[in-house]
């Protein structure tokens, strides 16, 4: 799987898994981290990886209708709180 697709999927999981209230702070922080990563990669002339760091965001914006539908379906099935979701994400994170 290429880096852009991996970033797109990581962001989509954030959007679909967390509650609306948590997204208010998680999404800006995640975007800021992606932006810092892209700038750092660009300064080392890793242009493809820099584009991929931000490309995940643009891919989710382009596919926003599907992301919102997926979020609605996922949130309807949730039985645990954000703390439990966050613990599972951090434990399973490769980053």
BELQUIPE-V473453 format. One record per backbone hydrogen bond with DSSP energy under -0.5 kcal/mol. NH is the residue of the N-H (numbers start at 1). CO is the residue of the C=O. E is the energy in kcal/mol with one decimal. If there is no record, write none. Layout:
[[NH | CO | E] [NH | CO | E]]
//
This chain:
[[6 | 2 | -2.2] [7 | 3 | -2.4] [8 | 4 | -2.5] [9 | 5 | -2.6] [10 | 6 | -2.3] [11 | 7 | -2.4] [12 | 8 | -2.3] [13 | 9 | -2.3] [14 | 10 | -1.7] [15 | 11 | -2.5] [16 | 12 | -2.6] [17 | 13 | -2.3] [18 | 14 | -1.8] [23 | 19 | -2.1] [24 | 20 | -1.0] [25 | 22 | -1.2] [26 | 22 | -2.6] [27 | 23 | -1.7] [29 | 25 | -1.5] [30 | 26 | -2.9] [31 | 27 | -2.7] [32 | 28 | -2.5] [33 | 29 | -2.4] [34 | 30 | -2.1] [35 | 31 | -2.5] [36 | 32 | -2.6] [37 | 33 | -2.4] [38 | 34 | -2.6] [39 | 35 | -2.4] [40 | 36 | -2.6] [41 | 37 | -2.6] [42 | 38 | -2.4] [43 | 39 | -2.3] [44 | 40 | -0.9] [45 | 42 | -1.7] [46 | 41 | -3.0] [47 | 45 | -1.0] [50 | 46 | -2.2] [51 | 47 | -2.6] [52 | 48 | -2.0] [53 | 49 | -1.9] [54 | 50 | -1.2] [55 | 51 | -2.4] [56 | 52 | -1.2] [57 | 54 | -0.7] [58 | 54 | -1.6] [59 | 55 | -2.5] [60 | 56 | -1.6] [61 | 57 | -2.0] [62 | 58 | -2.5] [63 | 59 | -1.5] [64 | 61 | -1.3] [67 | 63 | -2.1] [68 | 64 | -2.9] [69 | 65 | -2.1] [70 | 66 | -2.6] [71 | 67 | -2.5] [72 | 68 | -2.5] [73 | 69 | -2.2] [74 | 70 | -2.5] [75 | 71 | -3.0] [76 | 72 | -1.6] [77 | 73 | -0.9] [77 | 74 | -0.8] [78 | 74 | -0.9] [85 | 81 | -1.9] [86 | 82 | -3.2] [87 | 83 | -2.2] [88 | 84 | -2.0] [89 | 85 | -2.2] [90 | 86 | -2.8] [91 | 87 | -2.1] [92 | 88 | -1.7] [93 | 89 | -0.5] [93 | 90 | -0.9]]
//
